[in-house]
Amino acid sequence: MALLSSAGESFFQLIFILVVFVGVLALTYYVTKWIAGYQKTQGLNKNLEIIEAIRISSNKYVQIIRAGSDRYFVVAIGKDEVVPLGEISADQLIEIGEYDSSQIKTVDFKSILDKISKKK
């Protein structure tokens, strides 16, 4: 009889632990969503915006920053420094949808594989 009550008690402890675990996961999910929304509203800035950034090395970037409504600056950002590279106009910026797809060279995997196999 003691064996059955011990097994039943262990089963209920397991169920209780699983319910607590799922509850903690749900609480973590909702708190993370709340914090992300809070930080998004706090970081909302109407005068400064990073338009584009490209990584040069592990800790160096070049960024285009919009200041105000019509001034754009190009800056180099390193680990401990920010270096202004220049200012560009809005006319010099290329929108993502404006790329000329005819200039993009498509590469066929079969042709690359054939080239490699011919070298051997």
Summary of the structure (lengths in Angstrom):
residues: 120
radius of gyration: 28.2
end to end distance: 75.5
largest distance: 84.6
contacts: 214
relative contact order: 0.06
helix: 51%
strand: 27%
